[in-house]
Amino acid sequence: MNCNPINWEDVPYTPSKYDDVTVPNGVVSIIVDQDVSILAAWRIYRGLSQYEVAEKLNTAQSTVSQWEASDRPQKRTREKLAALYNCTPEQLIP
């Protein structure tokens, strides 16, 4: 590999308000190893089934499944899940 700076290319970077948000390594490992969404990874990390999450949030298991399949869950959904998973809503953003 040639590490000569002449061969480097500038890559544009746009800062995000989420740059300083961290996610536990265990959650990231679940995402990678099991190929699941960040919401599903947090649920698994906390040792819960979709059914248990649904019961705790007074909703249907199919709703939890839909949340986990969503690319960008709604703010209120993230807030409910964050309270249950003991994390911040920002940690639930993919």
The first five atom37 places (N, CA, C, CB, O) and aatype in JSON, in Angstrom:
{
  "aatype": [12, 2, 4, 2, 14, 9, 2, 17, 6, 3, 19, 14, 18, 16, 14, 15, 11, 18, 3, 3, 19, 16, 19, 14, 2, 7, 19, 19, 15, 9, 9, 19, 3, 5, 3, 19, 15, 9, 10, 0, 0, 17, 1, 9, 18, 1, 7, 10, 15, 5, 18, 6, 19, 0, 6, 11, 10, 2, 16, 0, 5, 15, 16, 19, 15, 5, 17, 6, 0, 15, 3, 1, 14, 5, 11, 1, 16, 1, 6, 11, 10, 0, 0, 10, 18, 2, 4, 16, 14, 6, 5, 10, 9, 14],
  "atom_mask": [
    [1, 1, 1, 1, 1],
    [1, 1, 1, 1, 1],
    [1, 1, 1, 1, 1],
    [1, 1, 1, 1, 1],
    [1, 1, 1, 1, 1],
    [1, 1, 1, 1, 1],
    [1, 1, 1, 1, 1],
    [1, 1, 1, 1, 1],
    [1, 1, 1, 1, 1],
    [1, 1, 1, 1, 1],
    [1, 1, 1, 1, 1],
    [1, 1, 1, 1, 1],
    [1, 1, 1, 1, 1],
    [1, 1, 1, 1, 1],
    [1, 1, 1, 1, 1],
    [1, 1, 1, 1, 1],
    [1, 1, 1, 1, 1],
    [1, 1, 1, 1, 1],
    [1, 1, 1, 1, 1],
    [1, 1, 1, 1, 1],
    [1, 1, 1, 1, 1],
    [1, 1, 1, 1, 1],
    [1, 1, 1, 1, 1],
    [1, 1, 1, 1, 1],
    [1, 1, 1, 1, 1],
    [1, 1, 1, 0, 1],
    [1, 1, 1, 1, 1],
    [1, 1, 1, 1, 1],
    [1, 1, 1, 1, 1],
    [1, 1, 1, 1, 1],
    [1, 1, 1, 1, 1],
    [1, 1, 1, 1, 1],
    [1, 1, 1, 1, 1],
    [1, 1, 1, 1, 1],
    [1, 1, 1, 1, 1],
    [1, 1, 1, 1, 1],
    [1, 1, 1, 1, 1],
    [1, 1, 1, 1, 1],
    [1, 1, 1, 1, 1],
    [1, 1, 1, 1, 1],
    [1, 1, 1, 1, 1],
    [1, 1, 1, 1, 1],
    [1, 1, 1, 1, 1],
    [1, 1, 1, 1, 1],
    [1, 1, 1, 1, 1],
    [1, 1, 1, 1, 1],
    [1, 1, 1, 0, 1],
    [1, 1, 1, 1, 1],
    [1, 1, 1, 1, 1],
    [1, 1, 1, 1, 1],
    [1, 1, 1, 1, 1],
    [1, 1, 1, 1, 1],
    [1, 1, 1, 1, 1],
    [1, 1, 1, 1, 1],
    [1, 1, 1, 1, 1],
    [1, 1, 1, 1, 1],
    [1, 1, 1, 1, 1],
    [1, 1, 1, 1, 1],
    [1, 1, 1, 1, 1],
    [1, 1, 1, 1, 1],
    [1, 1, 1, 1, 1],
    [1, 1, 1, 1, 1],
    [1, 1, 1, 1, 1],
    [1, 1, 1, 1, 1],
    [1, 1, 1, 1, 1],
    [1, 1, 1, 1, 1],
    [1, 1, 1, 1, 1],
    [1, 1, 1, 1, 1],
    [1, 1, 1, 1, 1],
    [1, 1, 1, 1, 1],
    [1, 1, 1, 1, 1],
    [1, 1, 1, 1, 1],
    [1, 1, 1, 1, 1],
    [1, 1, 1, 1, 1],
    [1, 1, 1, 1, 1],
    [1, 1, 1, 1, 1],
    [1, 1, 1, 1, 1],
    [1, 1, 1, 1, 1],
    [1, 1, 1, 1, 1],
    [1, 1, 1, 1, 1],
    [1, 1, 1, 1, 1],
    [1, 1, 1, 1, 1],
    [1, 1, 1, 1, 1],
    [1, 1, 1, 1, 1],
    [1, 1, 1, 1, 1],
    [1, 1, 1, 1, 1],
    [1, 1, 1, 1, 1],
    [1, 1, 1, 1, 1],
    [1, 1, 1, 1, 1],
    [1, 1, 1, 1, 1],
    [1, 1, 1, 1, 1],
    [1, 1, 1, 1, 1],
    [1, 1, 1, 1, 1],
    [1, 1, 1, 1, 1]
  ],
  "atom_positions": [
    [[0.85, -1.19, 0.0], [0.0, 0.0, 0.0], [0.88, 1.24, 0.0], [-0.96, 0.01, 1.22], [1.83, 1.34, 0.78]],
    [[0.58, 2.14, -0.86], [1.34, 3.37, -0.97], [0.72, 4.43, -0.07], [1.39, 3.86, -2.42], [-0.43, 4.83, -0.27]],
    [[1.47, 4.89, 0.92], [0.96, 5.89, 1.87], [1.45, 7.28, 1.54], [1.39, 5.53, 3.29], [1.46, 8.16, 2.4]],
    [[1.85, 7.49, 0.33], [2.32, 8.79, -0.12], [1.14, 9.77, -0.13], [2.97, 8.69, -1.53], [0.14, 9.5, -0.79]],
    [[1.23, 10.89, 0.6], [0.12, 11.85, 0.66], [-0.29, 12.39, -0.7], [0.5, 12.99, 1.56], [-1.41, 12.89, -0.85]],
    [[0.58, 12.31, -1.67], [0.24, 12.8, -3.01], [-0.91, 11.98, -3.59], [1.47, 12.74, -3.94], [-1.69, 12.49, -4.4]],
    [[-1.02, 10.71, -3.19], [-2.06, 9.84, -3.72], [-3.36, 9.9, -2.91], [-1.56, 8.43, -3.76], [-4.31, 9.19, -3.23]],
    [[-3.41, 10.71, -1.87], [-4.6, 10.81, -1.04], [-5.65, 11.68, -1.71], [-4.26, 11.36, 0.34], [-5.33, 12.6, -2.47]],
    [[-6.86, 11.39, -1.42], [-7.96, 12.16, -1.97], [-8.76, 12.76, -0.82], [-8.87, 11.27, -2.87], [-9.04, 12.08, 0.17]],
    [[-9.12, 14.03, -0.94], [-9.96, 14.66, 0.07], [-11.38, 14.1, -0.05], [-9.96, 16.21, -0.1], [-11.94, 13.99, -1.14]],
    [[-11.93, 13.76, 1.1], [-13.29, 13.24, 1.14], [-14.15, 14.27, 1.86], [-13.35, 11.84, 1.85], [-13.85, 14.64, 3.0]],
    [[-15.21, 14.74, 1.22], [-16.06, 15.74, 1.88], [-16.71, 15.18, 3.14], [-17.13, 16.24, 0.91], [-17.13, 14.02, 3.17]],
    [[-16.79, 15.98, 4.15], [-17.41, 15.58, 5.41], [-18.37, 16.66, 5.86], [-16.33, 15.31, 6.51], [-18.02, 17.84, 5.91]],
    [[-19.58, 16.25, 6.17], [-20.58, 17.18, 6.69], [-20.84, 16.82, 8.15], [-21.89, 17.13, 5.86], [-21.34, 15.73, 8.43]],
    [[-20.53, 17.72, 9.07], [-20.76, 17.43, 10.49], [-22.25, 17.18, 10.77], [-20.26, 18.59, 11.35], [-23.12, 17.72, 10.1]],
    [[-22.5, 16.36, 11.77], [-23.86, 16.03, 12.19], [-24.0, 16.3, 13.67], [-24.2, 14.55, 11.87], [-23.02, 16.22, 14.41]],
    [[-25.2, 16.63, 14.09], [-25.41, 16.86, 15.53], [-25.27, 15.56, 16.32], [-26.8, 17.47, 15.76], [-25.22, 15.59, 17.55]],
    [[-25.22, 14.41, 15.63], [-25.09, 13.12, 16.3], [-23.65, 12.6, 16.32], [-25.98, 12.1, 15.62], [-23.41, 11.44, 16.68]],
    [[-22.7, 13.42, 15.94], [-21.3, 12.98, 15.87], [-20.76, 12.45, 17.2], [-20.43, 14.11, 15.41], [-19.92, 11.55, 17.21]],
    [[-21.24, 13.0, 18.31], [-20.72, 12.6, 19.62], [-21.56, 11.53, 20.3], [-20.63, 13.79, 20.5], [-21.29, 11.18, 21.45]],
    [[-22.58, 11.0, 19.63], [-23.43, 9.95, 20.2], [-22.72, 8.62, 20.05], [-24.83, 9.92, 19.51], [-22.26, 8.26, 18.96]],
    [[-22.63, 7.88, 21.14], [-21.98, 6.58, 21.09], [-22.99, 5.47, 21.36], [-20.83, 6.51, 22.11], [-24.03, 5.69, 21.99]],
    [[-22.67, 4.29, 20.87], [-23.49, 3.1, 21.06], [-22.58, 2.03, 21.63], [-24.18, 2.63, 19.71], [-21.46, 1.86, 21.15]],
    [[-23.04, 1.29, 22.65], [-22.19, 0.25, 23.23], [-21.7, -0.76, 22.2], [-22.94, -0.48, 24.33], [-22.41, -1.09, 21.25]],
    [[-20.49, -1.25, 22.4], [-19.91, -2.23, 21.5], [-20.81, -3.46, 21.36], [-18.53, -2.65, 22.0], [-20.91, -4.03, 20.27]],
    [[-21.45, -3.87, 22.44], [-22.34, -5.03, 22.39], [-23.48, -4.85, 21.4], [0.0, 0.0, 0.0], [-23.86, -5.79, 20.7]],
    [[-24.03, -3.64, 21.34], [-25.11, -3.34, 20.39], [-24.57, -3.4, 18.96], [-25.74, -1.95, 20.67], [-25.2, -3.98, 18.07]],
    [[-23.41, -2.78, 18.75], [-22.8, -2.79, 17.41], [-22.49, -4.22, 16.97], [-21.52, -1.92, 17.4], [-22.71, -4.57, 15.81]],
    [[-21.99, -5.02, 17.88], [-21.67, -6.42, 17.55], [-22.93, -7.17, 17.12], [-21.02, -7.12, 18.75], [-22.88, -7.97, 16.18]],
    [[-24.03, -6.93, 17.79], [-25.29, -7.59, 17.42], [-25.72, -7.16, 16.03], [-26.4, -7.27, 18.45], [-26.15, -7.98, 15.23]],
    [[-25.6, -5.87, 15.74], [-25.97, -5.36, 14.4], [-25.16, -6.09, 13.34], [-25.73, -3.83, 14.31], [-25.71, -6.55, 12.34]],
    [[-23.86, -6.19, 13.55], [-22.97, -6.79, 12.56], [-23.17, -8.3, 12.48], [-21.51, -6.47, 12.9], [-23.32, -8.86, 11.39]],
    [[-23.17, -8.96, 13.64], [-23.23, -10.43, 13.66], [-24.58, -10.99, 13.24], [-22.91, -10.92, 15.05], [-24.64, -12.04, 12.59]],
    [[-25.66, -10.3, 13.59], [-27.0, -10.83, 13.32], [-27.71, -10.1, 12.18], [-27.85, -10.75, 14.56], [-28.83, -10.46, 11.81]],
    [[-27.07, -9.08, 11.62], [-27.63, -8.31, 10.51], [-29.05, -7.81, 10.84], [-27.66, -9.17, 9.24], [-30.0, -8.07, 10.1]],
    [[-29.16, -7.1, 11.96], [-30.44, -6.55, 12.39], [-30.33, -5.04, 12.49], [-30.88, -7.16, 13.74], [-29.24, -4.47, 12.45]],
    [[-31.48, -4.38, 12.62], [-31.52, -2.93, 12.76], [-31.01, -2.53, 14.14], [-32.95, -2.39, 12.54], [-30.86, -3.36, 15.04]],
    [[-30.75, -1.24, 14.29], [-30.28, -0.76, 15.58], [-31.34, -0.95, 16.67], [-29.89, 0.72, 15.48], [-31.0, -1.23, 17.82]],
    [[-32.62, -0.8, 16.32], [-33.68, -1.02, 17.31], [-33.72, -2.48, 17.76], [-35.05, -0.6, 16.74], [-33.86, -2.76, 18.95]],
    [[-33.61, -3.38, 16.82], [-33.61, -4.8, 17.16], [-32.37, -5.15, 17.99], [-33.66, -5.68, 15.88], [-32.44, -5.94, 18.92]],
    [[-31.24, -4.55, 17.64], [-30.01, -4.82, 18.38], [-30.12, -4.37, 19.83], [-28.82, -4.13, 17.71], [-29.7, -5.08, 20.74]],
    [[-30.68, -3.19, 20.06], [-30.88, -2.73, 21.44], [-31.81, -3.68, 22.19], [-31.45, -1.3, 21.46], [-31.55, -3.98, 23.36]],
    [[-32.87, -4.14, 21.56], [-33.82, -5.06, 22.21], [-33.1, -6.35, 22.6], [-35.02, -5.37, 21.28], [-33.25, -6.83, 23.73]],
    [[-32.35, -6.9, 21.67], [-31.61, -8.13, 21.93], [-30.57, -7.89, 23.03], [-30.92, -8.65, 20.63], [-30.4, -8.72, 23.92]],
    [[-29.88, -6.77, 22.96], [-28.86, -6.4, 23.95], [-29.46, -6.36, 25.35], [-28.24, -5.04, 23.6], [-28.8, -6.73, 26.33]],
    [[-30.7, -5.92, 25.45], [-31.38, -5.84, 26.75], [-32.08, -7.15, 27.12], [-32.4, -4.71, 26.72], [-32.71, -7.24, 28.18]],
    [[-31.96, -8.16, 26.25], [-32.5, -9.48, 26.57], [-34.01, -9.59, 26.48], [0.0, 0.0, 0.0], [-34.63, -10.36, 27.21]],
    [[-34.61, -8.82, 25.6], [-36.06, -8.8, 25.45], [-36.5, -9.37, 24.11], [-36.6, -7.39, 25.62], [-35.78, -9.28, 23.12]],
    [[-37.67, -9.95, 24.08], [-38.28, -10.39, 22.82], [-39.18, -9.26, 22.31], [-39.09, -11.72, 23.01], [-39.51, -8.34, 23.05]],
    [[-39.58, -9.35, 21.06], [-40.53, -8.37, 20.53], [-41.82, -8.41, 21.33], [-40.81, -8.62, 19.03], [-42.43, -7.38, 21.59]],
    [[-42.23, -9.59, 21.7], [-43.47, -9.75, 22.47], [-43.36, -9.03, 23.83], [-43.78, -11.25, 22.69], [-44.29, -8.35, 24.25]],
    [[-42.22, -9.18, 24.5], [-42.03, -8.52, 25.81], [-42.02, -7.0, 25.67], [-40.72, -9.0, 26.46], [-42.59, -6.3, 26.5]],
    [[-41.38, -6.49, 24.63], [-41.38, -5.04, 24.38], [-42.8, -4.56, 24.14], [-40.47, -4.68, 23.17], [-43.23, -3.54, 24.68]],
    [[-43.54, -5.31, 23.32], [-44.92, -4.94, 23.03], [-45.76, -4.89, 24.3], [-45.53, -5.94, 22.03], [-46.53, -3.95, 24.5]],
    [[-45.61, -5.89, 25.15], [-46.36, -5.9, 26.41], [-46.02, -4.7, 27.29], [-46.08, -7.19, 27.17], [-46.92, -4.05, 27.83]],
    [[-44.74, -4.4, 27.41], [-44.3, -3.29, 28.27], [-44.76, -1.94, 27.74], [-42.78, -3.3, 28.39], [-44.99, -1.01, 28.51]],
    [[-44.91, -1.83, 26.42], [-45.32, -0.56, 25.81], [-46.79, -0.56, 25.4], [-44.46, -0.27, 24.6], [-47.27, 0.36, 24.74]],
    [[-47.5, -1.61, 25.8], [-48.94, -1.71, 25.54], [-49.27, -1.56, 24.05], [-49.7, -0.65, 26.34], [-50.11, -0.75, 23.66]],
    [[-48.59, -2.35, 23.26], [-48.81, -2.35, 21.81], [-48.72, -3.78, 21.31], [-47.77, -1.43, 21.08], [-48.52, -4.71, 22.09]],
    [[-48.86, -3.96, 20.02], [-48.82, -5.31, 19.43], [-47.39, -5.68, 19.04], [-49.74, -5.39, 18.21], [-46.58, -4.81, 18.73]],
    [[-47.1, -6.97, 19.06], [-45.78, -7.46, 18.64], [-45.51, -7.06, 17.19], [-45.68, -9.01, 18.79], [-44.37, -6.74, 16.84]],
    [[-46.54, -7.07, 16.36], [-46.36, -6.69, 14.95], [-45.94, -5.22, 14.82], [-47.67, -6.95, 14.16], [-45.23, -4.86, 13.89]],
    [[-46.38, -4.38, 15.75], [-45.97, -2.97, 15.75], [-44.48, -2.86, 16.06], [-46.79, -2.16, 16.77], [-43.77, -2.09, 15.41]],
    [[-44.02, -3.62, 17.04], [-42.59, -3.62, 17.38], [-41.78, -4.09, 16.16], [-42.31, -4.55, 18.61], [-40.73, -3.52, 15.86]],
    [[-42.27, -5.1, 15.49], [-41.6, -5.6, 14.29], [-41.51, -4.5, 13.22], [-42.35, -6.82, 13.72], [-40.47, -4.35, 12.57]],
    [[-42.59, -3.75, 13.05], [-42.59, -2.65, 12.07], [-41.6, -1.56, 12.47], [-43.99, -2.05, 11.94], [-40.89, -1.02, 11.62]],
    [[-41.54, -1.24, 13.77], [-40.57, -0.23, 14.23], [-39.16, -0.67, 13.89], [-40.7, -0.01, 15.76], [-38.35, 0.13, 13.41]],
    [[-38.88, -1.94, 14.13], [-37.53, -2.44, 13.9], [-37.18, -2.51, 12.42], [-37.38, -3.82, 14.52], [-36.0, -2.49, 12.05]],
    [[-38.18, -2.58, 11.57], [-37.94, -2.63, 10.12], [-37.83, -1.23, 9.51], [-39.07, -3.4, 9.44], [-37.4, -1.08, 8.37]],
    [[-38.21, -0.21, 10.27], [-38.22, 1.16, 9.78], [-36.8, 1.72, 9.67], [-39.06, 2.05, 10.69], [-35.95, 1.44, 10.52]],
    [[-36.56, 2.5, 8.62], [-35.26, 3.14, 8.46], [-35.06, 4.28, 9.45], [-35.1, 3.65, 7.03], [-33.94, 4.55, 9.89]],
    [[-36.13, 4.95, 9.79], [-36.05, 6.12, 10.67], [-37.29, 6.16, 11.55], [-35.91, 7.45, 9.84], [-38.29, 6.77, 11.17]],
    [[-37.24, 5.53, 12.72], [-38.41, 5.51, 13.59], [-38.79, 6.92, 14.05], [-38.14, 4.62, 14.81], [-37.93, 7.8, 14.18]],
    [[-40.06, 7.12, 14.3], [-40.54, 8.43, 14.74], [-39.96, 8.79, 16.1], [-42.08, 8.44, 14.8], [-39.57, 7.92, 16.88]],
    [[-39.89, 10.08, 16.36], [-39.29, 10.59, 17.6], [-39.98, 9.99, 18.83], [-39.37, 12.12, 17.65], [-39.31, 9.56, 19.76]],
    [[-41.3, 9.97, 18.85], [-42.04, 9.45, 20.0], [-41.73, 7.96, 20.22], [-43.56, 9.66, 19.81], [-41.61, 7.5, 21.35]],
    [[-41.61, 7.22, 19.14], [-41.26, 5.8, 19.24], [-39.87, 5.65, 19.85], [-41.31, 5.13, 17.85], [-39.67, 4.83, 20.74]],
    [[-38.92, 6.44, 19.36], [-37.56, 6.39, 19.91], [-37.55, 6.75, 21.39], [-36.64, 7.33, 19.14], [-36.8, 6.15, 22.16]],
    [[-38.35, 7.71, 21.78], [-38.41, 8.11, 23.19], [-38.94, 6.97, 24.07], [-39.29, 9.36, 23.36], [-38.39, 6.71, 25.14]],
    [[-39.99, 6.3, 23.62], [-40.55, 5.17, 24.39], [-39.53, 4.04, 24.52], [-41.83, 4.65, 23.71], [-39.33, 3.49, 25.6]],
    [[-38.91, 3.71, 23.39], [-37.94, 2.61, 23.4], [-36.69, 2.97, 24.21], [-37.54, 2.23, 21.97], [-36.13, 2.12, 24.91]],
    [[-36.26, 4.22, 24.13], [-35.09, 4.65, 24.89], [-35.33, 4.51, 26.39], [-34.73, 6.11, 24.55], [-34.45, 4.08, 27.13]],
    [[-36.52, 4.86, 26.83], [-36.85, 4.72, 28.25], [-36.81, 3.24, 28.66], [-38.25, 5.32, 28.55], [-36.32, 2.91, 29.73]],
    [[-37.32, 2.38, 27.81], [-37.35, 0.95, 28.1], [-35.94, 0.34, 28.05], [-38.26, 0.24, 27.1], [-35.6, -0.49, 28.89]],
    [[-35.13, 0.76, 27.08], [-33.8, 0.18, 26.88], [-32.72, 0.88, 27.7], [-33.44, 0.24, 25.42], [-31.55, 0.5, 27.66]],
    [[-33.13, 1.92, 28.45], [-32.19, 2.67, 29.28], [-31.04, 3.26, 28.45], [-31.62, 1.76, 30.39], [-29.86, 3.06, 28.75]],
    [[-31.42, 3.98, 27.4], [-30.47, 4.67, 26.56], [-31.09, 6.0, 26.16], [-30.08, 3.81, 25.3], [-32.17, 6.34, 26.64]],
    [[-30.43, 6.75, 25.31], [-31.0, 8.01, 24.84], [-31.68, 7.78, 23.49], [-29.91, 9.1, 24.73], [-31.31, 6.87, 22.76]],
    [[-32.68, 8.61, 23.15], [-33.31, 8.47, 21.84], [-32.3, 8.6, 20.69], [-34.41, 9.52, 21.68], [-32.46, 7.97, 19.64]],
    [[-31.28, 9.42, 20.89], [-30.26, 9.61, 19.85], [-29.47, 8.33, 19.59], [-29.31, 10.74, 20.25], [-28.99, 8.12, 18.48]],
    [[-29.34, 7.48, 20.59], [-28.62, 6.23, 20.41], [-29.42, 5.22, 19.58], [-28.28, 5.62, 21.77], [-28.9, 4.17, 19.21]],
    [[-30.66, 5.54, 19.3], [-31.52, 4.65, 18.51], [-31.61, 5.07, 17.05], [-32.91, 4.6, 19.11], [-32.35, 4.47, 16.27]],
    [[-30.86, 6.09, 16.69], [-30.88, 6.58, 15.31], [-29.81, 5.85, 14.52], [-30.67, 8.13, 15.24], [-28.64, 5.84, 14.91]],
    [[-30.2, 5.22, 13.41], [-29.2, 4.49, 12.61], [-28.17, 5.41, 11.98], [-29.89, 3.68, 11.52], [-27.27, 4.94, 11.28]]
  ]
}
